[in-house]
Amino acid sequence: MFKCINPTLTLLLMVFSSFVYADTYQNIGRAATPQEIAAWDIDVRPDFKGLPAGSGSVAKGQQIWEGRCASCHGVFGESNEVFTPIVGGTTKDDIKTGRVAALASNKQPQKTTIMKVATLSTLWDYIHRAMPWTAPKSLSNDDVFAVTAYILNLAEIIPDDFVLTNQNIADVQKLMPNRNGMTMNHGMWTVDGKPDVKSVACMKDCVTQQQIKSSLPEVARNAHGNIQLQNRTFGEVRGVDTTIPASNVPLGAVSKQEQVAQNTAPTVVATPGKSDGLSLAKKNNCLICHGVSSKIIGPGFSEVSAKYKSDSSAAARLIEKVKTGGSGVWGSNSMPAQTQVSDEDIKALVNWILTEVK
């Protein structure tokens, strides 16, 4: 065992080792530039610090909504087809008091977004970050102001001719129906606050503890097609195959039935040509709204193929509809313009649907 008894030698060794370390690990890490910080710092606070400049009218918001939002949320924000309704359940008295009476009475059968949200910054920020579902962050700042204005107009908070801006948004916040409904009496509001929940870490026989998991009722499990095929191509995927019964195995485990389902390719990709088309459909998030052989929100691709199989002019019309959007042919739900999909992919998808999907 080495034992250093010379203080001078010890100091020299320490200085030498620091020189070696500095020489070996140079230029590792640096302070972030203001531009880099600004690129990440996109959140908008309740006091609207961080809100970018911009403006958008209710009329402009309606145009964007009907083209890019209505297919999931309904023309009037009322749809329960894909997500819970955004608008409804609030009154003029709620706008005056800042507390939604229906939240206390539970008379409203379903809690809408506008009933629950207390801060307008939250609504703006979420639309800015995550919407539309198929192309998040594709809306400009002015577009987000316009869509937010349209939602507020649907909720009868602002009039039809209103233009929402970064200058007047704080005044509109004073009209939010649930602005006084947010509690600050919880541990996350202050660093020294008392936690809302208390959990004891399991250190022994943990597998015997009850596992908690959420699930859909069997009657609703496959109401909109296989959820596993409808996940966006970015972010963590948690979808399960809803064409098979729910598993009773503990959370985190996978049943043999689910393993078989997940490892077995769908029958629609059995032929070589269809696999390419299906890959394009997945890549461009088409399966969020369309099944290959069944209706989800829009018609199944097999239905489209059957409808237009003898129509020689169908390809050009369908290509244009995918580009610009449309409604009325397959029911009340509208199809938003798919401006984020390349012309080449649109042509290939339409050709696949019309010539190969059966």
C-alpha positions as CSV (number, residue, x, y, z in Angstrom):
1,M,0.0,0.0,0.0
2,F,1.4,3.4,-1.0
3,K,1.5,6.0,1.8
4,C,2.5,9.6,1.0
5,I,4.2,11.3,4.0
6,N,5.6,14.3,2.2
7,P,3.1,17.2,2.1
8,T,5.0,19.0,-0.7
9,L,5.0,15.9,-2.9
10,T,1.3,15.5,-2.3
11,L,0.6,19.1,-3.4
12,L,2.8,18.6,-6.5
13,L,0.9,15.4,-7.4
14,M,-2.5,17.2,-7.0
15,V,-1.4,20.2,-9.2
16,F,0.1,17.8,-11.9
17,S,-3.1,15.7,-12.0
18,S,-5.2,18.8,-12.5
19,F,-3.0,19.9,-15.4
20,V,-3.4,16.4,-17.0
21,Y,-7.2,16.5,-16.5
22,A,-7.5,20.0,-18.0
23,D,-5.3,19.1,-20.9
24,T,-7.3,15.9,-21.7
25,Y,-10.8,17.3,-21.3
26,Q,-10.8,20.6,-23.0
27,N,-13.8,22.4,-24.5
28,I,-16.3,20.1,-22.8
29,G,-19.4,22.0,-22.0
30,R,-20.1,25.7,-22.4
31,A,-22.7,28.2,-21.4
32,A,-25.8,28.2,-23.6
33,T,-26.2,31.1,-25.9
34,P,-29.2,33.4,-25.6
35,Q,-30.5,32.1,-28.9
36,E,-30.3,28.5,-27.8
37,I,-32.1,29.3,-24.5
38,A,-34.8,31.2,-26.5
39,A,-35.3,28.2,-28.8
40,W,-36.1,25.9,-25.8
41,D,-37.9,28.5,-23.6
42,I,-41.2,28.4,-25.4
43,D,-43.6,28.1,-22.4
44,V,-46.2,30.8,-21.7
45,R,-46.7,31.7,-18.0
46,P,-50.1,32.6,-16.5
47,D,-49.0,36.2,-16.4
48,F,-48.3,35.8,-20.2
49,K,-44.6,36.2,-19.9
50,G,-43.1,34.3,-22.8
51,L,-46.1,34.9,-25.1
52,P,-44.9,35.9,-28.5
53,A,-46.3,38.9,-30.4
54,G,-49.2,38.1,-32.7
55,S,-52.8,38.4,-33.5
56,G,-55.7,36.4,-34.9
57,S,-59.4,37.1,-35.6
58,V,-62.3,34.8,-34.8
59,A,-63.1,34.7,-38.5
60,K,-59.6,33.5,-39.4
61,G,-59.7,31.0,-36.5
62,Q,-62.9,29.5,-38.0
63,Q,-61.2,29.0,-41.3
64,I,-58.2,27.2,-39.7
65,W,-60.5,25.3,-37.4
66,E,-62.7,23.9,-40.1
67,G,-59.7,22.9,-42.2
68,R,-57.4,21.4,-39.6
69,C,-59.2,20.9,-36.3
70,A,-62.9,20.1,-36.9
71,S,-62.2,16.5,-38.0
72,C,-61.3,15.6,-34.4
73,H,-63.1,18.3,-32.4
74,G,-66.3,19.0,-34.4
75,V,-67.2,22.1,-36.2
76,F,-68.4,23.7,-33.0
77,G,-65.9,22.1,-30.6
78,E,-68.7,19.7,-29.4
79,S,-67.4,16.5,-30.9
80,N,-67.0,13.4,-28.7
81,E,-66.0,11.3,-31.6
82,V,-62.3,11.4,-30.9
83,F,-61.7,13.7,-27.9
84,T,-63.9,15.1,-25.2
85,P,-65.8,18.3,-26.1
86,I,-63.9,21.5,-25.8
87,V,-66.8,23.9,-25.4
88,G,-70.0,23.7,-23.4
89,G,-71.1,23.6,-19.7
90,T,-70.5,27.3,-19.0
91,T,-72.9,30.2,-18.5
92,K,-72.8,34.0,-18.5
93,D,-72.9,33.9,-14.7
94,D,-69.7,31.8,-14.7
95,I,-68.0,34.5,-16.8
96,K,-69.0,37.0,-14.2
97,T,-67.9,35.0,-11.2
98,G,-65.0,33.2,-12.6
99,R,-66.2,29.9,-11.2
100,V,-68.1,27.2,-13.2
101,A,-71.2,26.3,-11.3
102,A,-71.5,22.9,-13.2
103,L,-68.2,21.7,-11.7
104,A,-69.6,21.9,-8.2
105,S,-73.1,20.6,-9.0
106,N,-72.0,17.8,-11.4
107,K,-75.1,18.5,-13.5
108,Q,-73.0,18.7,-16.6
109,P,-72.7,15.1,-18.0
110,Q,-69.1,15.7,-19.3
111,K,-66.5,18.2,-18.2
112,T,-65.3,20.2,-21.2
113,T,-62.0,22.0,-21.7
114,I,-63.4,25.4,-21.3
115,M,-65.1,24.4,-18.0
116,K,-61.8,23.3,-16.4
117,V,-59.1,25.5,-17.8
118,A,-58.3,28.4,-15.5
119,T,-55.6,30.2,-17.4
120,L,-55.9,31.3,-21.0
121,S,-52.1,30.9,-21.3
122,T,-52.5,27.2,-20.8
123,L,-54.9,26.9,-23.8
124,W,-52.7,29.0,-26.1
125,D,-49.6,27.1,-25.0
126,Y,-51.1,23.7,-25.6
127,I,-52.4,24.6,-29.1
128,H,-49.0,26.1,-29.9
129,R,-47.0,23.0,-28.8
130,A,-49.2,20.1,-29.7
131,M,-51.8,20.9,-32.4
132,P,-52.9,19.9,-34.9
133,W,-52.6,16.2,-34.0
134,T,-51.1,15.2,-37.3
135,A,-48.7,18.1,-37.6
136,P,-47.9,19.6,-34.2
137,K,-46.1,23.0,-34.2
138,S,-47.1,23.6,-37.8
139,L,-49.4,26.6,-36.9
140,S,-47.9,30.1,-36.9
141,N,-48.2,32.3,-33.8
142,D,-50.9,34.2,-35.6
143,D,-52.7,31.0,-36.4
144,V,-52.6,30.0,-32.7
145,F,-54.1,33.4,-31.7
146,A,-56.8,32.9,-34.3
147,V,-57.7,29.3,-33.2
148,T,-57.7,30.4,-29.6
149,A,-60.0,33.3,-30.5
150,Y,-62.4,30.9,-32.3
151,I,-62.6,28.6,-29.2
152,L,-63.3,31.6,-27.0
153,N,-66.0,32.8,-29.4
154,L,-67.7,29.3,-29.4
155,A,-67.7,29.6,-25.6
156,E,-69.4,33.0,-25.9
157,I,-66.5,34.7,-24.1
158,I,-65.6,37.1,-26.9
159,P,-67.7,38.5,-29.8
160,D,-67.7,37.4,-33.5
161,D,-65.6,40.4,-34.6
162,F,-62.9,40.1,-31.9
163,V,-59.2,40.0,-32.8
164,L,-57.1,38.4,-30.1
165,T,-53.6,39.8,-29.6
166,N,-50.7,39.6,-27.2
167,Q,-51.7,43.1,-26.1
168,N,-55.3,42.3,-25.1
169,I,-55.1,38.6,-24.1
170,A,-54.6,39.6,-20.4
171,D,-58.0,41.4,-20.5
172,V,-59.7,38.3,-22.0
173,Q,-58.2,36.3,-19.1
174,K,-60.4,38.2,-16.8
175,L,-63.4,36.7,-18.6
176,M,-62.4,33.0,-18.3
177,P,-65.3,31.1,-16.8
178,N,-63.1,29.1,-14.4
179,R,-60.4,31.7,-13.7
180,N,-61.0,31.6,-10.0
181,G,-61.3,27.8,-9.9
182,M,-57.6,27.0,-9.7
183,T,-56.4,26.1,-6.3
184,M,-53.0,27.1,-5.0
185,N,-53.2,25.1,-1.8
186,H,-51.0,22.3,-2.9
187,G,-47.4,21.2,-2.6
188,M,-46.4,22.0,-6.2
189,W,-47.2,25.7,-5.9
190,T,-44.4,26.4,-3.4
191,V,-41.1,24.6,-2.9
192,D,-41.8,24.2,0.8
193,G,-45.5,23.2,0.4
194,K,-47.0,19.9,1.6
195,P,-47.2,17.2,-1.0
196,D,-50.7,16.3,-2.3
197,V,-50.0,12.6,-2.0
198,K,-47.8,10.4,0.1
199,S,-46.3,7.2,-1.1
200,V,-44.2,4.6,0.7
201,A,-41.6,2.9,-1.4
202,C,-42.0,-0.9,-1.5
203,M,-38.8,-2.6,-0.3
204,K,-40.1,-6.2,0.3
205,D,-42.5,-8.6,-1.4
206,C,-43.4,-5.9,-3.9
207,V,-44.9,-8.3,-6.5
208,T,-47.7,-9.1,-4.1
209,Q,-48.9,-5.5,-4.0
210,Q,-52.0,-4.7,-6.1
211,Q,-51.3,-3.4,-9.6
212,I,-53.3,-0.5,-10.8
213,K,-54.1,0.1,-14.5
214,S,-56.6,1.9,-16.6
215,S,-58.7,0.4,-19.3
216,L,-61.7,1.1,-21.6
217,P,-65.0,-0.7,-21.1
218,E,-65.4,-3.6,-23.5
219,V,-68.2,-1.9,-25.3
220,A,-65.9,1.0,-26.2
221,R,-62.6,-0.8,-26.5
222,N,-62.6,-1.0,-30.3
223,A,-65.2,1.7,-31.1
224,H,-62.8,3.6,-33.3
225,G,-60.6,0.8,-34.6
226,N,-57.2,-0.5,-33.4
227,I,-55.6,2.3,-31.3
228,Q,-52.2,0.6,-31.7
229,L,-52.2,1.6,-35.4
230,Q,-53.2,5.1,-34.7
231,N,-50.3,6.4,-32.6
232,R,-48.4,9.4,-34.0
233,T,-45.0,8.6,-35.4
234,F,-43.2,10.8,-32.8
235,G,-43.1,10.6,-29.0
236,E,-43.4,7.5,-26.9
237,V,-45.9,4.9,-28.1
238,R,-48.1,3.4,-25.5
239,G,-51.0,2.1,-27.6
240,V,-52.4,-1.5,-27.3
241,D,-54.2,-3.7,-29.8
242,T,-57.8,-2.9,-29.1
243,T,-59.1,-5.6,-31.5
244,I,-58.4,-8.2,-28.8
245,P,-59.9,-8.4,-25.2
246,A,-58.2,-6.5,-22.4
247,S,-55.4,-8.3,-20.6
248,N,-55.6,-9.2,-16.9
249,V,-51.9,-9.4,-16.4
250,P,-50.2,-6.9,-14.1
251,L,-49.2,-3.5,-15.4
252,G,-45.9,-3.6,-17.3
253,A,-46.3,-7.2,-18.3
254,V,-47.5,-8.4,-21.7
255,S,-49.9,-11.4,-22.1
256,K,-49.2,-14.2,-24.6
257,Q,-52.3,-13.1,-26.5
258,E,-50.9,-9.5,-26.8
259,Q,-47.5,-10.8,-27.8
260,V,-48.9,-12.8,-30.6
261,A,-51.0,-9.9,-31.8
262,Q,-48.1,-7.5,-31.6
263,N,-45.7,-9.8,-33.5
264,T,-48.2,-10.8,-36.2
265,A,-48.4,-8.5,-39.2
266,P,-52.0,-7.5,-40.1
267,T,-53.6,-9.5,-43.0
268,V,-53.8,-6.3,-45.1
269,V,-50.0,-6.4,-45.6
270,A,-49.9,-9.9,-46.9
271,T,-49.3,-8.9,-50.5
272,P,-46.1,-7.1,-51.5
273,G,-47.7,-4.0,-53.0
274,K,-49.9,-3.2,-50.0
275,S,-47.0,-3.2,-47.6
276,D,-45.5,-0.1,-49.4
277,G,-48.8,1.7,-49.3
278,L,-49.4,0.8,-45.7
279,S,-46.0,2.2,-44.8
280,L,-46.9,5.5,-46.4
281,A,-50.2,5.6,-44.6
282,K,-48.4,5.0,-41.3
283,K,-45.6,7.5,-42.1
284,N,-48.2,10.3,-42.9
285,N,-50.5,9.4,-39.9
286,C,-53.4,8.4,-42.2
287,L,-54.3,5.6,-39.8
288,I,-55.3,8.0,-37.1
289,C,-58.6,8.6,-39.0
290,H,-58.8,5.7,-41.5
291,G,-58.6,2.0,-41.1
292,V,-57.5,-0.1,-44.1
293,S,-60.6,-2.3,-44.0
294,S,-62.8,-0.5,-41.5
295,K,-64.1,3.0,-40.7
296,I,-62.5,4.9,-37.8
297,I,-63.4,8.6,-38.2
298,G,-63.3,8.7,-41.9
299,P,-64.0,5.7,-44.2
300,G,-61.8,2.7,-44.5
301,F,-59.5,2.6,-47.5
302,S,-61.4,-0.5,-48.7
303,E,-64.6,1.5,-48.7
304,V,-63.0,4.3,-50.8
305,S,-61.6,1.8,-53.2
306,A,-65.0,0.1,-53.7
307,K,-66.7,3.5,-54.2
308,Y,-64.4,4.7,-56.9
309,K,-63.2,1.4,-58.5
310,S,-65.0,2.1,-61.8
311,D,-64.4,5.9,-61.9
312,S,-61.5,6.8,-64.1
313,S,-61.4,10.4,-62.9
314,A,-61.4,9.5,-59.2
315,A,-57.6,9.6,-58.7
316,A,-57.3,13.3,-59.6
317,R,-60.2,14.3,-57.4
318,L,-59.0,12.3,-54.4
319,I,-55.5,13.7,-54.8
320,E,-56.9,17.2,-54.7
321,K,-59.2,16.4,-51.7
322,V,-56.2,15.1,-49.7
323,K,-54.4,18.3,-50.5
324,T,-57.2,20.8,-49.7
325,G,-59.5,18.8,-47.5
326,G,-63.3,18.4,-47.8
327,S,-66.5,17.2,-46.1
328,G,-69.9,15.8,-46.9
329,V,-69.1,12.7,-48.9
330,W,-68.7,10.3,-46.0
331,G,-70.8,12.0,-43.3
332,S,-70.5,15.1,-41.2
333,N,-66.9,14.8,-40.2
334,S,-64.6,16.9,-42.3
335,M,-61.1,16.0,-43.6
336,P,-58.5,18.7,-43.0
337,A,-56.1,19.7,-45.7
338,Q,-53.0,17.5,-45.5
339,T,-50.5,20.3,-46.5
340,Q,-47.7,18.5,-44.6
341,V,-47.8,15.5,-47.0
342,S,-45.7,15.7,-50.1
343,D,-47.3,15.5,-53.5
344,E,-45.4,12.3,-54.3
345,D,-46.7,10.6,-51.2
346,I,-50.3,11.7,-51.9
347,K,-50.2,10.3,-55.4
348,A,-48.7,7.1,-54.2
349,L,-51.3,6.7,-51.4
350,V,-54.2,7.4,-53.7
351,N,-52.9,4.9,-56.3
352,W,-52.4,2.3,-53.6
353,I,-56.0,2.8,-52.3
354,L,-57.6,2.6,-55.7
355,T,-55.6,-0.2,-57.3
356,E,-54.4,-2.5,-54.4
357,V,-56.7,-2.2,-51.4
358,K,-59.6,-4.6,-51.5
